Amino acid sequence: MRKSETFGVATLEAILSGLPVIITNAGGLPEVVGENSQFSKIVQHTSRQVMLLLKH
């Protein structure tokens, strides 16, 4: 990985650190993260589910 390439790096660092991440299906992050796992949740870009997940 090039040092100047930052696409998805923060998300991957969070997952590697054991932190949960919530991403939308817009853009390329779902390809970087892969399918939903114990550390990631992919939701619809326009979903109210995002707000519900963030509140808990």
Backbone as CSV, one residue per row, in Angstrom:
resi,resn,N_x,N_y,N_z,CA_x,CA_y,CA_z,C_x,C_y,C_z
1,MET,0.849,-1.177,0.000,0.000,0.000,0.000,0.891,1.235,0.000
2,ARG,0.522,2.166,-0.826,1.272,3.419,-0.865,0.909,4.258,0.343
3,LYS,1.863,5.018,0.833,1.614,5.887,1.987,0.592,6.962,1.668
4,SER,0.492,7.368,0.415,-0.451,8.416,0.058,-1.863,7.867,-0.161
5,GLU,-2.004,6.558,-0.234,-3.325,5.949,-0.445,-3.996,5.741,0.906
6,THR,-5.062,6.494,1.165,-5.719,6.409,2.472,-7.114,5.822,2.393
7,PHE,-7.546,5.423,1.207,-8.900,4.917,1.032,-9.131,3.679,1.900
8,GLY,-10.031,3.793,2.859,-10.391,2.655,3.686,-9.430,2.330,4.810
9,VAL,-8.305,3.025,4.896,-7.298,2.697,5.897,-7.836,2.869,7.318
10,ALA,-8.513,3.966,7.593,-9.042,4.199,8.942,-10.061,3.126,9.323
11,THR,-10.870,2.717,8.359,-11.859,1.675,8.611,-11.164,0.354,8.926
12,LEU,-10.171,0.006,8.135,-9.435,-1.237,8.383,-8.674,-1.193,9.706
13,GLU,-8.112,-0.048,10.054,-7.421,0.099,11.340,-8.395,-0.101,12.499
14,ALA,-9.602,0.437,12.370,-10.603,0.263,13.422,-10.951,-1.211,13.582
15,ILE,-11.176,-1.904,12.479,-11.509,-3.328,12.533,-10.360,-4.121,13.143
16,LEU,-9.138,-3.834,12.728,-7.973,-4.542,13.272,-7.778,-4.271,14.762
17,SER,-8.265,-3.117,15.223,-8.167,-2.779,16.643,-9.326,-3.362,17.454
18,GLY,-10.256,-4.013,16.772,-11.387,-4.603,17.455,-12.560,-3.667,17.659
19,LEU,-12.541,-2.527,16.979,-13.640,-1.573,17.101,-14.697,-1.855,16.036
20,PRO,-15.960,-1.748,16.386,-17.001,-1.967,15.377,-17.102,-0.775,14.435
21,VAL,-17.424,-1.035,13.184,-17.614,0.029,12.212,-18.962,-0.150,11.527
22,ILE,-19.598,0.964,11.206,-20.833,0.983,10.439,-20.540,1.766,9.166
23,ILE,-20.764,1.135,8.033,-20.547,1.815,6.761,-21.808,1.676,5.914
24,THR,-21.960,2.587,4.965,-23.101,2.482,4.059,-22.664,1.777,2.788
25,ASN,-23.650,1.342,2.030,-23.345,0.629,0.789,-23.011,1.579,-0.361
26,ALA,-22.870,2.863,-0.085,-22.471,3.840,-1.101,-20.951,3.899,-1.163
27,GLY,-20.422,4.038,-2.341,-18.973,4.127,-2.482,-18.309,2.757,-2.460
28,GLY,-17.016,2.752,-2.204,-16.245,1.527,-2.301,-15.920,0.830,-0.999
29,LEU,-16.308,1.419,0.145,-15.947,0.793,1.421,-16.495,-0.624,1.607
30,PRO,-17.684,-0.960,1.123,-18.125,-2.347,1.260,-17.163,-3.345,0.607
31,GLU,-16.523,-2.943,-0.480,-15.542,-3.808,-1.124,-14.285,-3.939,-0.282
32,VAL,-13.926,-2.891,0.426,-12.735,-2.927,1.278,-12.984,-3.797,2.499
33,VAL,-14.145,-3.620,3.122,-14.468,-4.315,4.375,-14.921,-5.744,4.125
34,GLY,-15.645,-5.970,3.039,-16.200,-7.290,2.766,-17.596,-7.414,3.368
35,GLU,-18.054,-8.631,3.505,-19.393,-8.882,4.046,-19.462,-8.486,5.510
36,ASN,-20.706,-8.356,6.015,-20.889,-8.059,7.440,-20.154,-9.091,8.279
37,SER,-19.515,-8.635,9.303,-18.796,-9.527,10.215,-19.085,-9.075,11.638
38,GLN,-18.395,-9.674,12.576,-18.615,-9.267,13.967,-18.146,-7.849,14.231
39,PHE,-17.310,-7.285,13.376,-16.784,-5.936,13.577,-17.330,-4.915,12.594
40,SER,-18.096,-5.349,11.598,-18.596,-4.395,10.611,-20.057,-4.650,10.292
41,LYS,-20.737,-3.578,9.970,-22.137,-3.638,9.577,-22.301,-2.731,8.370
42,ILE,-22.816,-3.292,7.272,-23.067,-2.521,6.066,-24.573,-2.272,5.990
43,VAL,-24.958,-1.006,5.887,-26.369,-0.641,5.831,-26.643,0.152,4.558
44,GLN,-27.921,0.250,4.193,-28.326,1.041,3.034,-27.957,2.508,3.258
45,HIS,-27.532,3.164,2.209,-27.090,4.558,2.297,-28.185,5.480,2.828
46,THR,-29.418,5.226,2.477,-30.516,6.099,2.885,-31.307,5.529,4.060
47,SER,-30.748,4.567,4.731,-31.476,3.849,5.771,-31.528,4.606,7.095
48,ARG,-32.679,4.547,7.754,-32.787,5.083,9.107,-32.082,4.160,10.093
49,GLN,-31.741,2.960,9.633,-31.039,1.988,10.478,-29.709,2.558,10.972
50,VAL,-29.098,3.418,10.194,-27.835,4.036,10.599,-28.013,4.789,11.897
51,MET,-29.039,5.614,11.961,-29.280,6.391,13.170,-29.616,5.482,14.359
52,LEU,-30.378,4.438,14.108,-30.720,3.518,15.185,-29.484,2.808,15.719
53,LEU,-28.591,2.412,14.827,-27.358,1.744,15.271,-26.463,2.686,16.063
54,LEU,-26.413,3.942,15.643,-25.569,4.907,16.339,-26.106,5.276,17.722
55,LYS,-27.411,5.173,17.907,-28.005,5.516,19.193,-27.727,4.445,20.245
56,HIS,-27.430,3.238,19.834,-27.224,2.144,20.780,-25.786,1.926,20.941
